[in-house]
Amino acid sequence: MTDMEINMVEEDTQKDRYLIFYIDDDSYGIEIQYVVEIIGIQRITEVSGLPDYVKGIINLRGKIIPVMDVRLRFKKEPKEYNDRTCIIVVDIMGMSVGLIVDGVSEVITINEADISELPHMSQRAQNRFVKNIGKIGNEVRLLLDIEKLLTDEDIDSLNEII
């Protein structure tokens, strides 16, 4: 196989695949292509001058990674971290960022035919981060637009500290 054929096979294995995580009772999905790894919660070094939802930085095998509490980004009440809390390390626009979530449940395939646009009824804070709705049987998962989790200002601030 040529390099191009190998890349096409790799892309096909990630097509329509989503990592499902939860905040409280709400389930969200992010495209698996953005996910680098999932790690347990660890010591976070606070950095002043960042938005409250950016909790600080971690040292992951020698690489400094900023971490964001998705719960706070969605304007939900803070919650103490526990043994289910984890950090999803994602690649957003060439930058590794850790997303702190209440827990991760599974990786699933959601076919394009089962994905719908978000109704324009609700203006809740997290809806601006939601790209689509995935239907799985009788359940729905809110599919995030991962690149909207960080603003351009956030990226500039984070680039200064890492």
PyMOL commands that set and color helices and strands:
alter all, ss='L'
color gray80, all
select helices_A, chain A and resi 3-14+32-34+70-73+112-114+125-129+146-148+152-161
alter helices_A, ss='H'
color red, helices_A
select strands_A, chain A and resi 17-23+26-31+35-40+54-60+63-69+86-92+95-101+103-109+115-117+130-136+139-144
alter strands_A, ss='S'
color yellow, strands_A
deselect
rebuild
show_as cartoon
